[in-house]
Amino acid sequence: MRSHHQGGRSKLTVLQLLCAVAVFSVLLFTIQSSFFSDNANRKVNILRPEDIQILSEFQSSVQQCVRDRGLGLSAHIIDHCNLILKFPQGTNSTWYNAQFKIFEPLEFKYNVCEAVLLWEQYRNMTTVLTREYLDVRPNGWLDYAAMRIAQLGADKCYNRTLCEEHLNVILPAKPPFHPRQFHKCAVVGNSGDLLKTEFGEEIDSHDAVFRDNEAPVNEKYAKYVGVKRDFRLVVRGAARNMVKILNGSDNEVLIIKSVTHRDFNEMIKTIPNPVYLFQGIVLRRGNPDPFPMRSERKEDWSSVPSREMITRAHASALRLQRSQQTTSLKKDGLGQFGNCKVWGDADPRKGPVSGSPDMSEVRKKSDYKKWEVMPFKSLRKEARDHYVQMQGVSQYKMDGNKLDDLVCVRHRPLESET
């Protein structure tokens, strides 16, 4: 009996030992898994020494570029992201900010990490005001729509019908332009210095040409600024002369840069050109370009950061940004949509083409369909790839120039894509 009892106790001890080993193994496995998982997340979020090196090299390149091409400006490096741009000693500030009652400062803090991230993000942004943005944005119609209409007589759109009357003719249901649709773009100002150059053929060789305000386009100035017309950015003062400037060109798209108003609406009714309203991303107040134009551009561009260097700096800056966030984008499961603070779905029942019910015969001839009903297969490969990558989501900035607070709108898959 004693021997049998001891044998039972022995079996029980072995069983308990096996259970203890099993529990310990599970516990050890859990700890190891957690450890390696945490390490994996740390590898995603921790800025590597090589990233510091890449960003520092990028900073040095920017500093050299400013030294060579900044006409007296100098860049003073603070760390791998921040530097200070300073005007030369003895420079007098001539621009007075009436709002803050101060003169324009003669030195600025500049974050190149944020700048390179902003550049990539803005490449994916929708920059035209749309109905879907106003529908999705909290109080979009009440607060934001009123901000885009001058002479409204109210700071809010309490009468939405009235606000729609102002905006309908320039308000597409969804974004009319596909990011990365154009391979090369030229932006042409209206400075008299352009007459010191002969860039006409070079300008016209681009896929899209953006012109500013009342810059004339005709044979007289063709050798200086070209004759190709695609987009024109206009402000209020240009509205009264726009019919003359367009000179019968009905295909040039007008993009209003600030707000719409009575003069614009009256002018729009007399032309067949597509017209849109810029959503309003503001990076910094625009200063006159200090760089003189040259008729012969045989210059040394070696100090300008290369595309490869910018690409590497962007990747490092992105890792830095993620390391500073309390929760990584991967952990959120949102990936590229981690900054989408407001989500919405496009309403398929709303028409895809701009315009208003009371459009004149002239306005009915506007070729909005060229921009708003564009077959998927007609897009450049880069634009199609971009649409697939973005999963049919349009991204808008809320306000200002921060990297967060995006409005994101889901669209149904394009028919030719499925």
C-alpha positions as CSV (number, residue, x, y, z in Angstrom):
1,M,0.0,0.0,0.0
2,R,2.8,2.4,0.9
3,S,4.6,1.5,-2.3
4,H,1.5,2.0,-4.4
5,H,0.8,5.4,-2.6
6,Q,4.4,6.5,-3.2
7,G,4.0,5.5,-6.9
8,G,0.8,7.6,-7.2
9,R,2.5,10.5,-5.5
10,S,5.4,10.2,-7.9
11,K,3.0,10.2,-10.9
12,L,1.3,13.2,-9.5
13,T,4.5,15.0,-9.0
14,V,5.6,14.3,-12.6
15,L,2.3,15.5,-13.9
16,Q,2.5,18.7,-11.9
17,L,6.1,19.2,-13.2
18,L,5.0,18.7,-16.8
19,C,2.1,21.2,-16.3
20,A,4.5,23.7,-14.7
21,V,6.9,23.3,-17.6
22,A,4.1,23.8,-20.1
23,V,2.9,26.9,-18.3
24,F,6.5,28.2,-18.1
25,S,7.0,27.5,-21.9
26,V,3.8,29.4,-22.8
27,L,4.8,32.3,-20.5
28,L,8.3,32.3,-22.0
29,F,6.9,32.2,-25.6
30,T,4.6,35.1,-24.7
31,I,7.4,37.2,-23.3
32,Q,9.6,36.5,-26.3
33,S,6.8,37.2,-28.7
34,S,6.1,40.5,-26.9
35,F,9.8,41.3,-26.8
36,F,10.3,40.7,-30.5
37,S,7.1,42.5,-31.3
38,D,8.2,45.5,-29.3
39,N,11.6,45.4,-31.0
40,A,9.9,45.3,-34.4
41,N,7.8,48.3,-33.5
42,R,10.9,50.1,-32.1
43,K,12.7,49.4,-35.4
44,V,9.9,51.1,-37.2
45,N,9.7,54.1,-34.9
46,I,13.3,54.7,-33.7
47,L,15.3,57.1,-35.9
48,R,18.4,55.2,-37.0
49,P,21.9,56.8,-37.0
50,E,22.0,56.6,-40.8
51,D,18.8,58.6,-40.9
52,I,20.5,61.4,-38.9
53,Q,23.4,61.2,-41.4
54,I,21.1,61.4,-44.4
55,L,19.2,64.4,-43.0
56,S,22.4,66.1,-42.0
57,E,23.7,65.7,-45.6
58,F,20.5,67.1,-46.9
59,Q,20.7,70.1,-44.6
60,S,24.3,70.7,-45.7
61,S,23.1,70.6,-49.4
62,V,20.3,73.1,-48.6
63,Q,22.8,75.3,-46.8
64,Q,25.1,75.3,-49.8
65,C,22.3,75.9,-52.2
66,V,21.2,79.0,-50.2
67,R,24.8,80.2,-50.1
68,D,25.2,79.9,-53.9
69,R,21.8,81.0,-55.1
70,G,20.2,83.0,-52.2
71,L,21.4,86.4,-53.3
72,G,22.9,87.2,-49.9
73,L,20.6,85.0,-47.8
74,S,22.4,82.6,-45.4
75,A,21.3,79.4,-43.8
76,H,22.4,78.6,-40.2
77,I,22.0,74.9,-39.2
78,I,20.5,74.2,-35.8
79,D,20.1,70.4,-36.0
80,H,19.4,67.8,-38.6
81,C,16.0,69.3,-39.4
82,N,16.0,72.9,-38.4
83,L,17.9,75.9,-39.7
84,I,17.5,79.7,-39.7
85,L,17.4,81.7,-42.9
86,K,18.8,85.2,-42.5
87,F,18.8,88.2,-44.7
88,P,22.2,90.0,-45.1
89,Q,23.2,92.5,-42.5
90,G,22.0,96.0,-43.3
91,T,18.8,94.8,-45.0
92,N,15.8,97.0,-44.2
93,S,12.4,95.4,-43.8
94,T,9.9,97.1,-46.2
95,W,6.8,95.0,-45.8
96,Y,4.5,95.9,-42.9
97,N,2.0,93.5,-41.5
98,A,-1.0,95.7,-40.6
99,Q,-2.8,92.8,-38.8
100,F,0.0,92.2,-36.3
101,K,1.5,95.7,-36.6
102,I,5.0,94.5,-37.2
103,F,7.5,94.6,-40.0
104,E,8.4,91.4,-41.8
105,P,11.2,89.7,-39.8
106,L,14.6,89.4,-41.4
107,E,15.2,85.8,-40.3
108,F,13.0,82.7,-40.4
109,K,13.2,79.3,-38.7
110,Y,12.9,76.6,-41.4
111,N,12.3,72.9,-40.9
112,V,13.5,71.0,-43.9
113,C,12.2,67.7,-42.6
114,E,8.7,69.1,-42.4
115,A,9.1,70.7,-45.8
116,V,10.1,67.5,-47.6
117,L,7.2,65.7,-45.9
118,L,4.8,68.5,-46.9
119,W,6.0,68.4,-50.5
120,E,5.2,64.7,-50.8
121,Q,1.9,65.0,-49.0
122,Y,0.8,67.9,-51.2
123,R,1.5,65.8,-54.3
124,N,-1.4,63.6,-53.1
125,M,-3.7,66.5,-52.0
126,T,-6.8,67.6,-53.8
127,T,-6.5,71.4,-54.2
128,V,-9.9,72.3,-55.7
129,L,-12.9,73.0,-53.6
130,T,-15.5,70.4,-54.1
131,R,-19.1,69.6,-53.0
132,E,-17.9,66.4,-51.3
133,Y,-15.5,68.3,-49.2
134,L,-18.2,70.7,-48.0
135,D,-20.6,67.8,-47.4
136,V,-18.1,65.8,-45.3
137,R,-16.3,68.5,-43.4
138,P,-18.0,69.3,-40.1
139,N,-20.0,72.5,-40.6
140,G,-18.5,72.7,-44.0
141,W,-21.5,74.4,-45.5
142,L,-22.3,76.6,-42.5
143,D,-18.8,77.9,-41.7
144,Y,-16.3,77.1,-44.4
145,A,-18.5,77.9,-47.5
146,A,-19.1,81.4,-46.2
147,M,-15.3,82.0,-46.0
148,R,-15.0,81.4,-49.7
149,I,-17.7,83.9,-50.8
150,A,-17.0,87.6,-50.8
151,Q,-19.7,90.2,-50.3
152,L,-22.0,87.6,-48.7
153,G,-23.1,89.9,-45.9
154,A,-22.8,87.2,-43.3
155,D,-20.0,85.2,-41.7
156,K,-22.0,81.9,-42.0
157,C,-24.1,80.3,-44.6
158,Y,-27.4,80.4,-42.7
159,N,-29.1,80.4,-46.0
160,R,-27.4,77.4,-47.7
161,T,-29.4,77.9,-50.9
162,L,-27.9,81.4,-51.3
163,C,-24.4,80.1,-50.8
164,E,-25.0,77.3,-53.3
165,E,-26.0,79.8,-55.9
166,H,-22.7,81.5,-55.5
167,L,-20.6,78.3,-55.6
168,N,-22.5,75.9,-57.9
169,V,-21.1,77.1,-61.1
170,I,-17.5,76.5,-59.8
171,L,-18.1,73.6,-57.5
172,P,-17.5,70.1,-58.9
173,A,-18.9,67.1,-57.1
174,K,-15.5,65.5,-56.7
175,P,-11.9,66.4,-57.6
176,P,-11.6,67.2,-61.3
177,F,-7.8,66.7,-61.6
178,H,-5.9,63.5,-61.0
179,P,-2.6,63.9,-59.1
180,R,0.4,63.1,-61.2
181,Q,-1.6,63.3,-64.4
182,F,1.0,65.6,-66.0
183,H,4.6,64.5,-66.3
184,K,6.1,68.0,-66.7
185,C,4.5,71.3,-65.7
186,A,5.7,74.9,-66.3
187,V,4.6,77.8,-64.1
188,V,4.8,81.2,-65.8
189,G,4.5,84.4,-63.9
190,N,3.7,87.9,-65.3
191,S,6.9,89.7,-64.5
192,G,8.4,92.1,-67.1
193,D,11.7,90.3,-66.5
194,L,10.4,87.5,-68.7
195,L,11.0,89.8,-71.7
196,K,14.7,89.4,-71.0
197,T,14.5,85.7,-71.8
198,E,13.4,83.5,-74.7
199,F,11.9,80.5,-72.9
200,G,8.8,80.2,-75.2
201,E,9.7,76.9,-76.8
202,E,10.8,75.4,-73.5
203,I,7.6,76.4,-71.8
204,D,5.4,75.0,-74.6
205,S,7.2,71.7,-74.4
206,H,5.6,70.9,-71.0
207,D,2.6,68.8,-70.6
208,A,0.7,71.5,-68.7
209,V,1.4,75.2,-68.4
210,F,0.1,77.3,-65.5
211,R,-0.1,81.1,-66.0
212,D,-0.7,83.8,-63.5
213,N,-3.4,86.4,-63.5
214,E,-3.3,88.7,-66.6
215,A,-0.2,87.4,-68.2
216,P,-0.8,87.9,-71.9
217,V,-0.5,85.0,-74.4
218,N,-0.1,86.0,-78.0
219,E,2.3,85.8,-81.0
220,K,3.9,89.1,-79.8
221,Y,5.3,87.4,-76.7
222,A,5.5,83.9,-78.0
223,K,9.2,83.6,-78.0
224,Y,9.4,84.8,-74.4
225,V,6.6,82.9,-72.7
226,G,5.1,80.5,-75.3
227,V,1.5,80.2,-76.4
228,K,0.4,77.0,-74.7
229,R,-2.6,77.4,-72.4
230,D,-3.8,74.9,-69.8
231,F,-4.4,76.6,-66.5
232,R,-4.6,80.2,-65.2
233,L,-4.6,81.2,-61.6
234,V,-6.5,84.4,-61.0
235,V,-7.4,86.7,-58.2
236,R,-10.2,89.2,-57.8
237,G,-8.4,92.1,-59.6
238,A,-8.0,90.0,-62.7
239,A,-11.7,89.2,-63.2
240,R,-12.6,92.4,-65.0
241,N,-9.9,91.9,-67.7
242,M,-10.1,88.1,-68.0
243,V,-12.3,88.1,-71.1
244,K,-9.8,90.2,-73.0
245,I,-6.8,88.1,-71.7
246,L,-8.4,84.8,-72.7
247,N,-9.0,86.3,-76.2
248,G,-11.3,83.6,-77.3
249,S,-9.4,80.7,-75.8
250,D,-12.2,78.5,-74.4
251,N,-10.1,75.6,-73.2
252,E,-7.9,77.3,-70.6
253,V,-9.1,76.3,-67.1
254,L,-9.4,79.2,-64.7
255,I,-8.7,78.5,-61.0
256,I,-9.7,81.3,-58.6
257,K,-7.0,81.6,-56.0
258,S,-8.9,83.1,-53.0
259,V,-12.7,83.7,-52.9
260,T,-15.4,84.0,-55.4
261,H,-17.5,87.2,-55.6
262,R,-19.9,89.2,-57.8
263,D,-17.3,90.3,-60.4
264,F,-16.2,86.7,-60.8
265,N,-19.7,85.3,-61.2
266,E,-20.6,87.9,-63.7
267,M,-17.5,87.2,-65.7
268,I,-17.9,83.4,-65.6
269,K,-21.3,83.7,-67.2
270,T,-19.8,85.3,-70.3
271,I,-17.1,82.7,-71.0
272,P,-17.2,79.0,-71.8
273,N,-14.0,78.1,-69.9
274,P,-14.1,75.7,-67.0
275,V,-13.7,77.6,-63.7
276,Y,-12.8,76.2,-60.3
277,L,-12.0,77.6,-56.8
278,F,-8.7,76.8,-55.2
279,Q,-9.3,75.1,-51.9
280,G,-6.7,77.3,-50.2
281,I,-3.6,75.6,-48.9
282,V,-1.4,78.3,-47.5
283,L,2.3,77.6,-46.9
284,R,3.6,81.1,-46.4
285,R,2.8,84.6,-47.6
286,G,4.3,85.0,-51.1
287,N,7.2,87.4,-51.6
288,P,8.4,88.8,-54.9
289,D,10.9,86.4,-56.4
290,P,14.3,87.9,-55.8
291,F,16.1,85.8,-58.5
292,P,16.8,87.7,-61.7
293,M,15.8,86.0,-65.0
294,R,18.6,85.3,-67.4
295,S,18.5,84.8,-71.1
296,E,21.2,82.2,-71.0
297,R,20.9,79.7,-68.1
298,K,24.3,78.2,-68.3
299,E,24.6,77.9,-64.5
300,D,26.0,75.4,-62.0
301,W,23.1,73.5,-60.4
302,S,25.3,71.1,-58.5
303,S,24.4,72.6,-55.2
304,V,20.7,71.9,-55.7
305,P,19.7,68.7,-53.8
306,S,19.3,65.8,-56.3
307,R,16.0,63.9,-56.6
308,E,17.8,60.8,-55.1
309,M,18.9,62.9,-52.1
310,I,15.4,64.3,-51.6
311,T,13.9,60.8,-51.8
312,R,16.3,59.5,-49.1
313,A,15.7,62.6,-46.9
314,H,11.9,62.0,-47.3
315,A,12.2,58.4,-46.1
316,S,14.3,59.5,-43.1
317,A,12.0,62.4,-42.2
318,L,9.0,60.0,-42.3
319,R,10.7,57.7,-39.9
320,L,11.5,60.6,-37.7
321,Q,7.9,61.7,-37.8
322,R,6.6,58.3,-36.9
323,S,9.1,58.0,-34.0
324,Q,7.6,61.2,-32.5
325,Q,4.1,59.9,-32.7
326,T,2.6,58.2,-29.6
327,T,1.1,55.5,-31.9
328,S,2.7,54.4,-35.1
329,L,0.7,54.4,-38.3
330,K,1.3,50.6,-38.7
331,K,-0.1,49.9,-35.3
332,D,-3.2,52.0,-36.1
333,G,-3.7,49.9,-39.2
334,L,-4.4,53.1,-41.2
335,G,-1.2,53.2,-43.1
336,Q,-1.1,56.1,-45.5
337,F,-4.4,57.3,-44.1
338,G,-3.1,57.8,-40.5
339,N,-3.7,61.5,-40.7
340,C,-7.3,61.3,-41.9
341,K,-9.3,62.9,-39.0
342,V,-12.5,63.2,-40.9
343,W,-13.9,60.4,-43.2
344,G,-16.7,60.4,-45.6
345,D,-18.1,58.6,-48.6
346,A,-18.8,60.3,-52.0
347,D,-22.5,60.4,-52.8
348,P,-23.0,58.6,-56.2
349,R,-26.3,60.3,-56.7
350,K,-24.8,63.8,-57.1
351,G,-23.8,64.8,-60.6
352,P,-20.1,64.5,-61.5
353,V,-20.0,67.7,-63.6
354,S,-19.8,71.3,-62.5
355,G,-22.4,73.9,-63.3
356,S,-25.7,75.3,-62.2
357,P,-29.3,74.7,-63.3
358,D,-29.5,78.3,-64.7
359,M,-26.3,78.1,-66.8
360,S,-26.3,80.4,-69.9
361,E,-25.9,79.0,-73.3
362,V,-22.3,80.1,-73.2
363,R,-21.6,78.2,-69.9
364,K,-23.3,75.1,-71.3
365,K,-20.4,74.9,-73.8
366,S,-17.8,74.6,-71.0
367,D,-15.8,71.5,-71.5
368,Y,-16.0,70.4,-67.9
369,K,-16.2,66.7,-68.9
370,K,-12.6,66.8,-70.1
371,W,-11.6,67.2,-66.5
372,E,-14.4,65.7,-64.5
373,V,-15.5,62.7,-66.5
374,M,-12.1,61.3,-67.5
375,P,-12.0,57.6,-68.5
376,F,-9.6,55.7,-66.2
377,K,-7.8,54.2,-69.2
378,S,-7.0,57.6,-70.6
379,L,-5.0,58.6,-67.5
380,R,-1.2,58.4,-67.5
381,K,0.1,55.2,-66.0
382,E,1.4,57.1,-63.0
383,A,-2.0,58.6,-62.4
384,R,-3.7,55.2,-62.6
385,D,-1.1,53.7,-60.2
386,H,-1.7,56.6,-57.9
387,Y,-5.5,56.1,-57.9
388,V,-5.0,52.4,-57.0
389,Q,-2.4,53.2,-54.4
390,M,-4.8,55.7,-52.7
391,Q,-7.6,53.1,-52.9
392,G,-9.8,55.7,-54.6
393,V,-9.6,58.0,-51.6
394,S,-9.4,61.8,-52.1
395,Q,-7.4,63.7,-49.4
396,Y,-8.0,67.3,-48.5
397,K,-6.2,69.6,-46.1
398,M,-8.4,71.1,-43.3
399,D,-6.6,74.4,-43.0
400,G,-3.1,75.8,-42.7
401,N,0.1,73.9,-43.3
402,K,0.3,71.2,-40.6
403,L,0.8,67.6,-41.5
404,D,-2.3,66.3,-39.7
405,D,-6.1,66.9,-39.8
406,L,-6.9,65.6,-43.3
407,V,-10.4,65.2,-44.7
408,C,-10.6,61.9,-46.6
409,V,-13.4,60.9,-48.9
410,R,-13.9,57.3,-50.3
411,H,-15.0,56.9,-53.9
412,R,-16.5,53.9,-55.6
413,P,-14.0,52.0,-57.8
414,L,-13.9,53.3,-61.4
415,E,-15.8,51.1,-63.8
416,S,-12.8,50.5,-66.1
417,E,-10.6,49.7,-63.0
418,T,-12.7,46.8,-61.8
